[in-house]
């Protein structure tokens, strides 16, 4: 029902074409030094993720670029965009955090490290029944506090929210069990985090997408009613 706008070209284009078009779209609002950092981070990510594909079939680089585009739309600084482009390389490629710091500096490496550490929330949540979290608000609140306590820079949370948003947009390619688990987690943890940070557009889209998978029948009824109202 709602979505964050995108500056990306069609996914039918090659990663290089999508990348170059995106760089051109954002270049008017960035100086040369900022664009240099973003360009180097993007090329590193493209090379590191070469040959990797998501369950949806799209190349993995398109995922990290979409995450970065969401953050660019929020007018985040160049270090955040660079870290977003690199946010999965430590977990999913041969690059190390030391490699990131050497090439892109301490601040970018610190952000990438923070996003990597935030993934540990899943280790904790696997020990908690999602239905219990849905029933007991204080448990969900504890998980949100845990996320915030694990980071020293709020930009880490923003990158994670953008990452979750794109994952939710492509949730339909996963099994029904995973869809419901991830959607419930999004409704309980990530949408409230976006709300606390005042990022309303991401909050609304996360809630909308979570609703679609947690209560699909009700979602379809609401969507149908909204379509009828639009016609009226």
Secondary structure, DSSP 4 states (H G I P E B T S, - for coil): ----------TTS-HHHHHHHHHHHHGGGS-HHHHHHHHHHHHHHHHHTTT-B-TTSSBHHHHHHHHHHHHHHTT--HHHHHHHHTTTHHHHSS--HHHHHHHH-HHHHHHHHHHHHHTTHHHHHTTS-HHHHHH-HHHHHHHHHHHHHT-SSHHHHHHHHHHHHHHHHTGGGS-HHHHHHHHHHIIIIIHHHHHHTT-HHHHHHHHHHHHHHHSHHHHHHHHHHHHHHHH-
